[in-house]
Amino acid sequence: MENARIPELLKPFTGGIELSPRAFDQFQLYLELLLRWNTRVNLTAVRDPEQIVTRHFGESLFAAQVLTTHTGPEGAPPTSLADVGSGAGFPGVPIRLAMPDLALTLIESQSKKAMFLREVVRTLELENVQIFCGRAERWGGTADIVTLRAVEQFERVLPIAARLVAENGKLCLLIGSGQLDTARQIISEGWRWCCAPSAVPDSNARIVVVAQRSTEPGPPDRTERNS
């Protein structure tokens, strides 16, 4: 794929996010690496390069847009992100390319996928990025932002991911709209929803929704809007 094609494909997902020329070069390297490794390690069922860019890179960057524009300016800016069940690095790596000041931890229990993530970090020359090969409940850390996307056993993993969110931190979910009610039931007491669900462009009922850990009463739940 020509380098100029990637910015064109990602444009519907980035909103006000300004990606540097180096970031687009890194996305090109990431795509090439993913296509090469996917022939021997099952990283994604999507094989078409343009669909990988839109469905994986694009959705992840849309989550970055939601995090930067819809969660409000209160408090100190986030400094760390943990991506639970990172798999091939989505959404953690694309968010990091859009928000390069974040310290990133990619949590992945499958050793072959963790090996791929290490190669991504090396090839893209990413600094301040850690790979934790193990189950999320054994990580032992917390992060200002915790992301969760396309994991198996969603109802089991969601509470685990929520426990990794630091005080006043945010939980960012990239889910199908049919999973929203389940998420609202699990993420309730001690949390407030920051914004209405945001529909991922050009997707089949995919949404991004963000909740903030809070011990204080928040505003009325707004997640029913646009759902």
N, CA and C atoms as a LAMMPS dump frame, in Angstrom:
ITEM: TIMESTEP
0
ITEM: NUMBER OF ATOMS
681
ITEM: BOX BOUNDS ff ff ff
-5.0000000000000000e+02 5.0000000000000000e+02
-5.0000000000000000e+02 5.0000000000000000e+02
-5.0000000000000000e+02 5.0000000000000000e+02
ITEM: ATOMS id mol type element x y z
1 1 1 N 0.84 -1.193 0
2 1 2 C 0 0 0
3 1 3 C 0.88 1.251 0
4 2 1 N 0.55 2.225 -0.836
5 2 2 C 1.301 3.467 -0.88
6 2 3 C 1.107 4.258 0.406
7 3 1 N 2.169 4.925 0.847
8 3 2 C 2.114 5.674 2.104
9 3 3 C 0.996 6.709 2.117
10 4 1 N 0.72 7.335 0.975
11 4 2 C -0.29 8.388 0.925
12 4 3 C -1.693 7.847 1.161
13 5 1 N -1.891 6.552 0.953
14 5 2 C -3.223 5.965 1.108
15 5 3 C -3.629 5.876 2.576
16 6 1 N -2.696 5.658 3.465
17 6 2 C -3.025 5.5 4.886
18 6 3 C -3.647 6.77 5.467
19 7 1 N -3.064 7.969 5.285
20 7 2 C -3.727 9.179 5.802
21 7 3 C -5.136 9.356 5.252
22 8 1 N -5.336 9.006 3.987
23 8 2 C -6.659 9.131 3.371
24 8 3 C -7.666 8.203 4.052
25 9 1 N -7.257 6.96 4.297
26 9 2 C -8.153 5.991 4.925
27 9 3 C -8.457 6.347 6.376
28 10 1 N -7.499 6.967 7.062
29 10 2 C -7.67 7.266 8.491
30 10 3 C -8.4 8.586 8.744
31 11 1 N -8.558 9.399 7.739
32 11 2 C -9.121 10.736 7.921
33 11 3 C -10.489 10.743 8.608
34 12 1 N -11.428 9.822 8.288
35 12 2 C -12.738 9.854 8.959
36 12 3 C -12.678 9.579 10.458
37 13 1 N -11.553 9.029 10.95
38 13 2 C -11.478 8.582 12.336
39 13 3 C -10.708 9.527 13.253
40 14 1 N -9.962 10.46 12.681
41 14 2 C -9.026 11.227 13.49
42 14 3 C -9.607 12.511 14.055
43 15 1 N -10.639 13.084 13.429
44 15 2 C -11.216 14.319 13.952
45 15 3 C -10.177 15.405 14.085
46 16 1 N -10.034 15.941 15.3
47 16 2 C -9.08 17.011 15.531
48 16 3 C -7.685 16.552 15.882
49 17 1 N -7.438 15.246 15.851
50 17 2 C -6.11 14.733 16.182
51 17 3 C -5.144 15.019 15.036
52 18 1 N -4.018 15.608 15.371
53 18 2 C -2.988 15.885 14.374
54 18 3 C -1.904 14.803 14.471
55 19 1 N -1.798 13.991 13.441
56 19 2 C -0.768 12.959 13.4
57 19 3 C 0.438 13.482 12.63
58 20 1 N 1.612 13.209 13.151
59 20 2 C 2.845 13.672 12.515
60 20 3 C 3.169 12.79 11.309
61 21 1 N 3.984 13.307 10.385
62 21 2 C 4.448 12.454 9.278
63 21 3 C 5.135 11.181 9.779
64 22 1 N 5.872 11.282 10.874
65 22 2 C 6.525 10.088 11.424
66 22 3 C 5.491 9.056 11.874
67 23 1 N 4.371 9.53 12.448
68 23 2 C 3.325 8.602 12.886
69 23 3 C 2.756 7.829 11.705
70 24 1 N 2.55 8.498 10.579
71 24 2 C 2.046 7.792 9.403
72 24 3 C 3.073 6.78 8.886
73 25 1 N 4.351 7.131 8.965
74 25 2 C 5.397 6.167 8.597
75 25 3 C 5.356 4.962 9.529
76 26 1 N 5.104 5.204 10.815
77 26 2 C 5.018 4.107 11.778
78 26 3 C 3.807 3.225 11.501
79 27 1 N 2.697 3.831 11.096
80 27 2 C 1.528 3.03 10.729
81 27 3 C 1.837 2.152 9.517
82 28 1 N 2.602 2.667 8.575
83 28 2 C 2.987 1.869 7.41
84 28 3 C 3.832 0.669 7.839
85 29 1 N 4.802 0.896 8.705
86 29 2 C 5.628 -0.2 9.208
87 29 3 C 4.787 -1.21 9.995
88 30 1 N 3.874 -0.691 10.794
89 30 2 C 2.991 -1.535 11.602
90 30 3 C 2.165 -2.442 10.695
91 31 1 N 1.606 -1.867 9.629
92 31 2 C 0.801 -2.645 8.696
93 31 3 C 1.637 -3.735 8.04
94 32 1 N 2.804 -3.398 7.572
95 32 2 C 3.671 -4.383 6.915
96 32 3 C 4.033 -5.513 7.877
97 33 1 N 4.329 -5.161 9.107
98 33 2 C 4.679 -6.16 10.114
99 33 3 C 3.494 -7.07 10.418
100 34 1 N 2.331 -6.477 10.544
101 34 2 C 1.126 -7.251 10.851
102 34 3 C 0.8 -8.229 9.72
103 35 1 N 0.891 -7.775 8.491
104 35 2 C 0.605 -8.653 7.356
105 35 3 C 1.6 -9.808 7.298
106 36 1 N 2.854 -9.535 7.583
107 36 2 C 3.886 -10.575 7.531
108 36 3 C 3.693 -11.606 8.65
109 37 1 N 3.473 -11.143 9.864
110 37 2 C 3.308 -12.054 10.997
111 37 3 C 1.981 -12.813 10.927
112 38 1 N 0.98 -12.211 10.312
113 38 2 C -0.34 -12.83 10.298
114 38 3 C -0.377 -14.107 9.463
115 39 1 N 0.655 -14.333 8.655
116 39 2 C 0.713 -15.577 7.884
117 39 3 C 1.051 -16.775 8.749
118 40 1 N 1.63 -16.531 9.929
119 40 2 C 1.995 -17.663 10.797
120 40 3 C 1.436 -17.558 12.219
121 41 1 N 0.988 -16.372 12.606
122 41 2 C 0.351 -16.194 13.916
123 41 3 C -1.01 -15.546 13.677
124 42 1 N -2.047 -16.125 14.247
125 42 2 C -3.395 -15.607 14.014
126 42 3 C -3.615 -14.321 14.813
127 43 1 N -3.258 -13.203 14.21
128 43 2 C -3.376 -11.91 14.87
129 43 3 C -4.703 -11.232 14.567
130 44 1 N -5.199 -11.395 13.356
131 44 2 C -6.474 -10.806 12.967
132 44 3 C -7.069 -11.625 11.83
133 45 1 N -8.401 -11.73 11.833
134 45 2 C -9.092 -12.422 10.743
135 45 3 C -9.179 -11.543 9.505
136 46 1 N -8.926 -10.263 9.659
137 46 2 C -8.959 -9.335 8.526
138 46 3 C -7.661 -9.474 7.75
139 47 1 N -7.763 -9.725 6.468
140 47 2 C -6.577 -9.933 5.64
141 47 3 C -6.321 -8.773 4.68
142 48 1 N -7.35 -8.039 4.314
143 48 2 C -7.197 -6.95 3.364
144 48 3 C -6.513 -5.755 4.027
145 49 1 N -5.419 -5.244 3.451
146 49 2 C -4.68 -4.155 4.095
147 49 3 C -5.524 -2.914 4.372
148 50 1 N -6.382 -2.531 3.436
149 50 2 C -7.186 -1.333 3.654
150 50 3 C -8.19 -1.541 4.781
151 51 1 N -8.731 -2.745 4.892
152 51 2 C -9.659 -3.027 5.991
153 51 3 C -8.937 -3.046 7.335
154 52 1 N -7.697 -3.516 7.346
155 52 2 C -6.91 -3.456 8.586
156 52 3 C -6.736 -2.009 9.023
157 53 1 N -6.426 -1.138 8.063
158 53 2 C -6.224 0.278 8.382
159 53 3 C -7.5 0.889 8.955
160 54 1 N -8.639 0.633 8.333
161 54 2 C -9.871 1.265 8.792
162 54 3 C -10.444 0.593 10.035
163 55 1 N -10.504 -0.742 10.043
164 55 2 C -11.173 -1.443 11.132
165 55 3 C -10.336 -1.505 12.403
166 56 1 N -9.026 -1.575 12.266
167 56 2 C -8.174 -1.68 13.449
168 56 3 C -7.501 -0.349 13.784
169 57 1 N -6.727 0.193 12.851
170 57 2 C -6.072 1.472 13.114
171 57 3 C -7.122 2.574 13.305
172 58 1 N -8.103 2.612 12.396
173 58 2 C -9.093 3.681 12.433
174 58 3 C -9.925 3.686 13.701
175 59 1 N -10.443 2.517 14.082
176 59 2 C -11.258 2.454 15.297
177 59 3 C -10.442 2.853 16.523
178 60 1 N -9.185 2.436 16.557
179 60 2 C -8.328 2.787 17.684
180 60 3 C -8.086 4.292 17.751
181 61 1 N -7.846 4.909 16.598
182 61 2 C -7.645 6.358 16.576
183 61 3 C -8.924 7.1 16.924
184 62 1 N -10.065 6.538 16.565
185 62 2 C -11.334 7.158 16.954
186 62 3 C -11.477 7.15 18.475
187 63 1 N -11.026 6.074 19.109
188 63 2 C -11.04 6.034 20.574
189 63 3 C -10.149 7.119 21.149
190 64 1 N -8.985 7.346 20.533
191 64 2 C -8.102 8.429 20.975
192 64 3 C -8.8 9.774 20.849
193 65 1 N -9.542 9.952 19.748
194 65 2 C -10.284 11.196 19.557
195 65 3 C -11.318 11.389 20.667
196 66 1 N -12.05 10.321 20.995
197 66 2 C -13.049 10.406 22.066
198 66 3 C -12.38 10.752 23.39
199 67 1 N -11.264 10.105 23.67
200 67 2 C -10.563 10.359 24.929
201 67 3 C -10.087 11.808 25.039
202 68 1 N -9.669 12.397 23.933
203 68 2 C -9.108 13.747 23.984
204 68 3 C -10.159 14.839 23.879
205 69 1 N -11.342 14.526 23.35
206 69 2 C -12.313 15.596 23.101
207 69 3 C -13.611 15.496 23.892
208 70 1 N -13.879 14.328 24.5
209 70 2 C -15.184 14.16 25.137
210 70 3 C -15.144 13.816 26.615
211 71 1 N -13.987 13.765 27.201
212 71 2 C -13.935 13.381 28.614
213 71 3 C -13.725 14.557 29.547
214 72 1 N -13.596 15.75 29.021
215 72 2 C -13.529 16.935 29.874
216 72 3 C -12.125 17.282 30.305
217 73 1 N -11.883 18.546 30.663
218 73 2 C -10.536 19.006 30.977
219 73 3 C -10.159 18.898 32.446
220 74 1 N -11.047 18.327 33.274
221 74 2 C -10.8 18.347 34.715
222 74 3 C -9.584 17.51 35.085
223 75 1 N -8.867 17.988 36.12
224 75 2 C -7.743 17.223 36.652
225 75 3 C -6.516 17.28 35.771
226 76 1 N -5.483 16.544 36.221
227 76 2 C -4.231 16.494 35.479
228 76 3 C -4.396 15.625 34.234
229 77 1 N -3.672 15.907 33.156
230 77 2 C -3.762 15.074 31.953
231 77 3 C -3.256 13.671 32.236
232 78 1 N -3.788 12.67 31.541
233 78 2 C -3.341 11.293 31.769
234 78 3 C -1.887 11.112 31.35
235 79 1 N -1.202 10.264 32.079
236 79 2 C 0.21 9.996 31.753
237 79 3 C 0.46 8.534 31.415
238 80 1 N -0.533 7.653 31.635
239 80 2 C -0.306 6.226 31.408
240 80 3 C -1.552 5.567 30.842
241 81 1 N -1.328 4.521 30.055
242 81 2 C -2.422 3.751 29.465
243 81 3 C -2.072 2.274 29.523
244 82 1 N -3.023 1.452 29.906
245 82 2 C -2.872 0.002 29.876
246 82 3 C -3.926 -0.569 28.943
247 83 1 N -3.495 -1.379 28.002
248 83 2 C -4.385 -1.998 27.022
249 83 3 C -4.554 -3.469 27.389
250 84 1 N -5.748 -3.833 27.843
251 84 2 C -6.015 -5.185 28.34
252 84 3 C -6.407 -6.097 27.179
253 85 1 N -5.762 -7.265 27.104
254 85 2 C -6.02 -8.178 26.005
255 85 3 C -5.609 -7.566 24.685
256 86 1 N -4.4 -7.05 24.628
257 86 2 C -3.977 -6.194 23.519
258 86 3 C -3.935 -6.916 22.179
259 87 1 N -3.688 -8.227 22.172
260 87 2 C -3.687 -8.965 20.914
261 87 3 C -2.609 -8.471 19.969
262 88 1 N -3.03 -7.887 18.845
263 88 2 C -2.098 -7.338 17.859
264 88 3 C -1.758 -5.88 18.141
265 89 1 N -2.193 -5.382 19.318
266 89 2 C -1.828 -4.022 19.711
267 89 3 C -2.919 -2.995 19.578
268 90 1 N -4.175 -3.466 19.388
269 90 2 C -5.289 -2.531 19.238
270 90 3 C -6.145 -2.517 20.495
271 91 1 N -6.489 -1.341 20.981
272 91 2 C -6.216 -0.008 20.44
273 91 3 C -4.95 0.651 20.978
274 92 1 N -4.177 -0.043 21.816
275 92 2 C -3.107 0.607 22.554
276 92 3 C -2.051 1.279 21.698
277 93 1 N -1.536 0.567 20.689
278 93 2 C -0.444 1.139 19.891
279 93 3 C -0.909 2.336 19.064
280 94 1 N -2.03 2.253 18.322
281 94 2 C -2.478 3.446 17.601
282 94 3 C -2.78 4.632 18.515
283 95 1 N -3.369 4.388 19.687
284 95 2 C -3.612 5.499 20.611
285 95 3 C -2.291 6.125 21.02
286 96 1 N -1.3 5.292 21.276
287 96 2 C 0.01 5.828 21.655
288 96 3 C 0.624 6.663 20.529
289 97 1 N 0.442 6.265 19.274
290 97 2 C 0.956 7.057 18.166
291 97 3 C 0.255 8.404 18.079
292 98 1 N -1.008 8.442 18.513
293 98 2 C -1.748 9.703 18.52
294 98 3 C -1.478 10.522 19.773
295 99 1 N -1.112 9.851 20.879
296 99 2 C -0.874 10.513 22.161
297 99 3 C 0.503 10.07 22.664
298 100 1 N 1.572 10.575 22.051
299 100 2 C 2.917 10.022 22.276
300 100 3 C 3.484 10.253 23.673
301 101 1 N 2.853 11.077 24.486
302 101 2 C 3.374 11.318 25.834
303 101 3 C 2.933 10.259 26.837
304 102 1 N 2.027 9.384 26.443
305 102 2 C 1.536 8.358 27.359
306 102 3 C 2.556 7.235 27.537
307 103 1 N 2.751 6.807 28.775
308 103 2 C 3.458 5.556 29.043
309 103 3 C 2.471 4.42 28.791
310 104 1 N 2.87 3.461 27.981
311 104 2 C 1.945 2.429 27.527
312 104 3 C 2.361 1.049 28.033
313 105 1 N 1.369 0.303 28.549
314 105 2 C 1.561 -1.102 28.881
315 105 3 C 0.586 -1.926 28.065
316 106 1 N 1.102 -2.872 27.308
317 106 2 C 0.287 -3.783 26.507
318 106 3 C 0.202 -5.106 27.25
319 107 1 N -0.997 -5.474 27.675
320 107 2 C -1.207 -6.677 28.477
321 107 3 C -1.773 -7.768 27.579
322 108 1 N -1.014 -8.847 27.411
323 108 2 C -1.415 -9.928 26.51
324 108 3 C -0.937 -11.261 27.083
325 109 1 N -1.875 -12.193 27.251
326 109 2 C -1.537 -13.459 27.904
327 109 3 C -0.933 -14.487 26.954
328 110 1 N -1.174 -14.384 25.644
329 110 2 C -0.659 -15.364 24.693
330 110 3 C 0.767 -14.997 24.293
331 111 1 N 1.673 -15.935 24.466
332 111 2 C 3.094 -15.638 24.281
333 111 3 C 3.437 -15.247 22.846
334 112 1 N 2.82 -15.888 21.844
335 112 2 C 3.134 -15.552 20.453
336 112 3 C 2.699 -14.132 20.119
337 113 1 N 1.553 -13.731 20.626
338 113 2 C 1.096 -12.36 20.387
339 113 3 C 1.963 -11.364 21.146
340 114 1 N 2.407 -11.736 22.341
341 114 2 C 3.315 -10.862 23.085
342 114 3 C 4.633 -10.7 22.337
343 115 1 N 5.109 -11.772 21.69
344 115 2 C 6.315 -11.677 20.869
345 115 3 C 6.112 -10.693 19.727
346 116 1 N 4.947 -10.758 19.09
347 116 2 C 4.642 -9.811 18.016
348 116 3 C 4.65 -8.387 18.538
349 117 1 N 4.055 -8.163 19.703
350 117 2 C 4.015 -6.813 20.265
351 117 3 C 5.426 -6.289 20.544
352 118 1 N 6.307 -7.157 21.016
353 118 2 C 7.695 -6.73 21.241
354 118 3 C 8.349 -6.318 19.923
355 119 1 N 8.038 -7.047 18.856
356 119 2 C 8.597 -6.695 17.554
357 119 3 C 8.024 -5.369 17.046
358 120 1 N 6.743 -5.119 17.333
359 120 2 C 6.137 -3.836 16.967
360 120 3 C 6.858 -2.69 17.676
361 121 1 N 7.07 -2.857 18.972
362 121 2 C 7.746 -1.814 19.757
363 121 3 C 9.148 -1.569 19.213
364 122 1 N 9.851 -2.645 18.87
365 122 2 C 11.212 -2.506 18.354
366 122 3 C 11.221 -1.837 16.976
367 123 1 N 10.356 -2.312 16.084
368 123 2 C 10.351 -1.817 14.706
369 123 3 C 9.898 -0.364 14.633
370 124 1 N 8.897 -0.011 15.429
371 124 2 C 8.377 1.357 15.406
372 124 3 C 9.205 2.297 16.285
373 125 1 N 10.206 1.743 16.986
374 125 2 C 11.094 2.508 17.858
375 125 3 C 10.296 3.302 18.896
376 126 1 N 9.388 2.589 19.564
377 126 2 C 8.548 3.201 20.586
378 126 3 C 9.264 3.177 21.924
379 127 1 N 9.303 4.303 22.586
380 127 2 C 9.901 4.401 23.908
381 127 3 C 8.813 4.422 24.977
382 128 1 N 9.209 4.023 26.193
383 128 2 C 8.291 4.023 27.331
384 128 3 C 7.065 3.144 27.074
385 129 1 N 7.296 1.99 26.468
386 129 2 C 6.247 1.005 26.214
387 129 3 C 6.695 -0.324 26.804
388 130 1 N 5.828 -0.937 27.59
389 130 2 C 6.121 -2.213 28.233
390 130 3 C 5.141 -3.28 27.74
391 131 1 N 5.628 -4.513 27.631
392 131 2 C 4.774 -5.654 27.296
393 131 3 C 4.662 -6.531 28.54
394 132 1 N 3.443 -6.777 28.982
395 132 2 C 3.23 -7.702 30.093
396 132 3 C 2.587 -8.955 29.524
397 133 1 N 3.333 -10.056 29.517
398 133 2 C 2.81 -11.323 29.008
399 133 3 C 2.227 -12.101 30.18
400 134 1 N 0.939 -12.01 30.35
401 134 2 C 0.258 -12.664 31.457
402 134 3 C -1.172 -12.185 31.535
403 135 1 N -1.916 -12.729 32.47
404 135 2 C -3.307 -12.331 32.66
405 135 3 C -3.364 -10.962 33.331
406 136 1 N -4.377 -10.205 32.99
407 136 2 C -4.473 -8.83 33.466
408 136 3 C -4.522 -8.744 34.982
409 137 1 N -5.176 -9.707 35.639
410 137 2 C -5.295 -9.662 37.087
411 137 3 C -3.957 -9.863 37.787
412 138 1 N -2.943 -10.328 37.056
413 138 2 C -1.62 -10.536 37.638
414 138 3 C -0.654 -9.387 37.347
415 139 1 N -1.12 -8.397 36.627
416 139 2 C -0.221 -7.293 36.277
417 139 3 C 0.232 -6.532 37.515
418 140 1 N -0.696 -6.189 38.385
419 140 2 C -0.337 -5.547 39.645
420 140 3 C -0.164 -4.051 39.578
421 141 1 N -0.47 -3.425 38.452
422 141 2 C -0.337 -1.978 38.327
423 141 3 C -1.677 -1.316 38.079
424 142 1 N -1.644 0.009 37.937
425 142 2 C -2.824 0.772 37.547
426 142 3 C -2.401 1.78 36.482
427 143 1 N -3.377 2.325 35.773
428 143 2 C -3.098 3.302 34.729
429 143 3 C -4.188 4.361 34.718
430 144 1 N -3.836 5.536 34.225
431 144 2 C -4.817 6.621 34.119
432 144 3 C -5.912 6.291 33.116
433 145 1 N -5.552 5.563 32.063
434 145 2 C -6.514 5.099 31.066
435 145 3 C -6.328 3.601 30.889
436 146 1 N -7.426 2.865 30.915
437 146 2 C -7.4 1.431 30.615
438 146 3 C -8.346 1.196 29.447
439 147 1 N -7.854 0.499 28.423
440 147 2 C -8.67 0.227 27.246
441 147 3 C -8.987 -1.255 27.142
442 148 1 N -10.141 -1.53 26.525
443 148 2 C -10.595 -2.907 26.352
444 148 3 C -11.339 -2.985 25.027
445 149 1 N -10.917 -3.937 24.176
446 149 2 C -11.524 -4.072 22.849
447 149 3 C -11.485 -5.533 22.414
448 150 1 N -12.623 -6.014 21.94
449 150 2 C -12.696 -7.309 21.247
450 150 3 C -12.067 -8.447 22.036
451 151 1 N -12.384 -8.529 23.33
452 151 2 C -11.856 -9.623 24.125
453 151 3 C -12.898 -10.726 24.273
454 152 1 N -12.422 -11.952 24.43
455 152 2 C -13.322 -13.048 24.748
456 152 3 C -13.739 -12.943 26.216
457 153 1 N -14.893 -13.521 26.542
458 153 2 C -15.407 -13.525 27.915
459 153 3 C -15.489 -12.092 28.458
460 154 1 N -16.167 -11.23 27.718
461 154 2 C -16.263 -9.813 28.039
462 154 3 C -16.751 -9.572 29.466
463 155 1 N -17.782 -10.309 29.892
464 155 2 C -18.352 -10.083 31.222
465 155 3 C -17.358 -10.432 32.32
466 156 1 N -16.467 -11.398 32.078
467 156 2 C -15.465 -11.756 33.083
468 156 3 C -14.311 -10.763 33.092
469 157 1 N -13.888 -10.334 31.907
470 157 2 C -12.701 -9.492 31.809
471 157 3 C -12.991 -8.043 32.196
472 158 1 N -14.19 -7.55 31.922
473 158 2 C -14.496 -6.14 32.18
474 158 3 C -14.246 -5.73 33.633
475 159 1 N -14.724 -6.468 34.64
476 159 2 C -14.428 -6.062 36.023
477 159 3 C -12.939 -6.073 36.342
478 160 1 N -12.198 -6.996 35.727
479 160 2 C -10.752 -7.048 35.947
480 160 3 C -10.098 -5.793 35.39
481 161 1 N -10.496 -5.417 34.168
482 161 2 C -9.95 -4.207 33.561
483 161 3 C -10.291 -2.984 34.395
484 162 1 N -11.504 -2.943 34.928
485 162 2 C -11.926 -1.79 35.721
486 162 3 C -11.068 -1.622 36.969
487 163 1 N -10.626 -2.727 37.541
488 163 2 C -9.802 -2.648 38.756
489 163 3 C -8.408 -2.093 38.482
490 164 1 N -8.007 -2.055 37.224
491 164 2 C -6.692 -1.529 36.872
492 164 3 C -6.699 -0.018 36.658
493 165 1 N -7.867 0.597 36.718
494 165 2 C -7.971 2.038 36.5
495 165 3 C -7.571 2.776 37.767
496 166 1 N -6.665 3.734 37.635
497 166 2 C -6.218 4.521 38.775
498 166 3 C -7.345 5.429 39.265
499 167 1 N -7.186 5.971 40.467
500 167 2 C -8.173 6.891 41.018
501 167 3 C -8.376 8.058 40.061
502 168 1 N -9.632 8.356 39.781
503 168 2 C -10.03 9.402 38.83
504 168 3 C -9.611 9.088 37.392
505 169 1 N -9.173 7.856 37.145
506 169 2 C -8.8 7.457 35.797
507 169 3 C -10.018 7.059 34.978
508 170 1 N -9.759 6.684 33.731
509 170 2 C -10.84 6.406 32.789
510 170 3 C -10.721 5.007 32.19
511 171 1 N -11.877 4.406 31.983
512 171 2 C -11.99 3.112 31.323
513 171 3 C -12.616 3.353 29.961
514 172 1 N -11.898 3.007 28.907
515 172 2 C -12.349 3.248 27.535
516 172 3 C -12.688 1.91 26.893
517 173 1 N -13.946 1.739 26.513
518 173 2 C -14.424 0.485 25.946
519 173 3 C -14.729 0.667 24.462
520 174 1 N -14.188 -0.235 23.639
521 174 2 C -14.502 -0.29 22.214
522 174 3 C -15.302 -1.563 22.007
523 175 1 N -16.623 -1.426 21.899
524 175 2 C -17.517 -2.568 21.978
525 175 3 C -18.625 -2.446 20.939
526 176 1 N -19.385 -3.528 20.794
527 176 2 C -20.601 -3.477 20.002
528 176 3 C -21.711 -2.828 20.807
529 177 1 N -22.637 -2.172 20.137
530 177 2 C -23.71 -1.483 20.854
531 177 3 C -24.54 -2.448 21.697
532 178 1 N -24.602 -3.72 21.301
533 178 2 C -25.35 -4.702 22.068
534 178 3 C -24.708 -5.046 23.399
535 179 1 N -23.44 -4.653 23.598
536 179 2 C -22.757 -4.916 24.859
537 179 3 C -22.89 -3.764 25.853
538 180 1 N -23.515 -2.68 25.437
539 180 2 C -23.567 -1.491 26.28
540 180 3 C -24.32 -1.732 27.579
541 181 1 N -25.466 -2.409 27.514
542 181 2 C -26.245 -2.65 28.734
543 181 3 C -25.44 -3.471 29.735
544 182 1 N -24.732 -4.471 29.237
545 182 2 C -23.89 -5.277 30.124
546 182 3 C -22.818 -4.42 30.779
547 183 1 N -22.177 -3.562 29.991
548 183 2 C -21.14 -2.678 30.536
549 183 3 C -21.711 -1.763 31.6
550 184 1 N -22.897 -1.231 31.385
551 184 2 C -23.512 -0.308 32.351
552 184 3 C -23.88 -1.025 33.646
553 185 1 N -24.246 -2.301 33.547
554 185 2 C -24.571 -3.057 34.749
555 185 3 C -23.329 -3.343 35.583
556 186 1 N -22.223 -3.642 34.901
557 186 2 C -20.993 -3.985 35.615
558 186 3 C -20.29 -2.734 36.126
559 187 1 N -20.221 -1.694 35.305
560 187 2 C -19.558 -0.439 35.662
561 187 3 C -20.61 0.52 36.179
562 188 1 N -20.839 0.487 37.482
563 188 2 C -21.938 1.28 38.047
564 188 3 C -21.47 2.05 39.282
565 189 1 N -21.556 1.451 40.448
566 189 2 C -21.207 2.154 41.672
567 189 3 C -19.722 2.536 41.682
568 190 1 N -19.461 3.81 42.012
569 190 2 C -18.094 4.303 42.028
570 190 3 C -17.599 4.769 40.675
571 191 1 N -18.492 4.822 39.7
572 191 2 C -18.132 5.248 38.351
573 191 3 C -19.16 6.255 37.833
574 192 1 N -18.732 7.062 36.881
575 192 2 C -19.679 7.895 36.137
576 192 3 C -19.311 7.837 34.661
577 193 1 N -20.314 7.831 33.825
578 193 2 C -20.082 7.808 32.384
579 193 3 C -19.789 9.218 31.915
580 194 1 N -18.703 9.37 31.166
581 194 2 C -18.219 10.7 30.792
582 194 3 C -18.979 11.298 29.623
583 195 1 N -19.516 10.47 28.752
584 195 2 C -20.138 10.986 27.539
585 195 3 C -21.064 9.922 26.971
586 196 1 N -21.9 10.347 26.062
587 196 2 C -22.758 9.4 25.362
588 196 3 C -21.907 8.483 24.496
589 197 1 N -22.395 7.278 24.191
590 197 2 C -21.649 6.402 23.292
591 197 3 C -21.391 7.083 21.957
592 198 1 N -20.195 6.931 21.442
593 198 2 C -19.823 7.53 20.16
594 198 3 C -19.733 6.422 19.111
595 199 1 N -20.508 6.552 18.048
596 199 2 C -20.524 5.538 16.994
597 199 3 C -19.251 5.615 16.166
598 200 1 N -18.577 4.48 15.999
599 200 2 C -17.363 4.422 15.179
600 200 3 C -17.741 4.612 13.718
601 201 1 N -17.115 5.54 13.008
602 201 2 C -17.451 5.758 11.594
603 201 3 C -17.311 4.486 10.762
604 202 1 N -18.257 4.314 9.826
605 202 2 C -18.19 3.219 8.844
606 202 3 C -18.12 1.841 9.49
607 203 1 N -18.727 1.701 10.679
608 203 2 C -18.702 0.405 11.352
609 203 3 C -20.11 -0.162 11.455
610 204 1 N -20.182 -1.436 11.797
611 204 2 C -21.461 -2.097 12.009
612 204 3 C -21.779 -2.087 13.499
613 205 1 N -22.399 -0.986 13.961
614 205 2 C -22.853 -0.847 15.347
615 205 3 C -21.729 -0.918 16.36
616 206 1 N -20.539 -0.443 16.005
617 206 2 C -19.429 -0.359 16.943
618 206 3 C -19.463 1 17.629
619 207 1 N -19.16 1.031 18.929
620 207 2 C -19.183 2.273 19.687
621 207 3 C -17.953 2.376 20.579
622 208 1 N -17.661 3.606 20.973
623 208 2 C -16.655 3.883 21.997
624 208 3 C -17.38 4.579 23.143
625 209 1 N -17.156 4.092 24.356
626 209 2 C -17.777 4.693 25.535
627 209 3 C -16.73 4.759 26.641
628 210 1 N -16.792 5.83 27.441
629 210 2 C -15.769 6.082 28.454
630 210 3 C -16.428 6.291 29.809
631 211 1 N -15.906 5.612 30.832
632 211 2 C -16.365 5.801 32.207
633 211 3 C -15.185 6.246 33.062
634 212 1 N -15.47 7.069 34.071
635 212 2 C -14.423 7.558 34.961
636 212 3 C -14.657 7.051 36.37
637 213 1 N -13.579 6.561 36.979
638 213 2 C -13.659 6.138 38.366
639 213 3 C -13.828 7.376 39.233
640 214 1 N -14.832 7.365 40.095
641 214 2 C -15.105 8.538 40.91
642 214 3 C -15.817 8.126 42.182
643 215 1 N -15.393 8.68 43.296
644 215 2 C -16.055 8.414 44.571
645 215 3 C -17.105 9.473 44.873
646 216 1 N -17.194 10.499 44.012
647 216 2 C -18.17 11.559 44.206
648 216 3 C -19.335 11.368 43.257
649 217 1 N -20.558 11.808 43.669
650 217 2 C -21.703 11.692 42.77
651 217 3 C -21.451 12.461 41.481
652 218 1 N -21.735 11.837 40.363
653 218 2 C -21.529 12.483 39.076
654 218 3 C -22.826 12.995 38.499
655 219 1 N -22.795 13.561 37.293
656 219 2 C -23.994 14.034 36.624
657 219 3 C -24.85 12.866 36.202
658 220 1 N -26.089 13.092 35.788
659 220 2 C -26.953 11.992 35.356
660 220 3 C -26.303 11.171 34.256
661 221 1 N -26.603 9.88 34.287
662 221 2 C -26.038 8.972 33.288
663 221 3 C -26.519 9.383 31.901
664 222 1 N -25.575 9.643 30.978
665 222 2 C -25.94 10.113 29.653
666 222 3 C -25.711 9.052 28.586
667 223 1 N -25.485 7.814 28.974
668 223 2 C -25.11 6.807 27.989
669 223 3 C -26.277 6.391 27.095
670 224 1 N -27.535 6.757 27.429
671 224 2 C -28.633 6.336 26.603
672 224 3 C -28.762 7.184 25.331
673 225 1 N -28.102 8.337 25.294
674 225 2 C -28.162 9.163 24.115
675 225 3 C -27.456 8.467 22.961
676 226 1 N -28.06 8.533 21.796
677 226 2 C -27.472 8.029 20.574
678 226 3 C -27.149 6.545 20.625
679 227 1 N -27.688 5.807 21.602
680 227 2 C -27.376 4.381 21.697
681 227 3 C -28.37 3.569 20.884
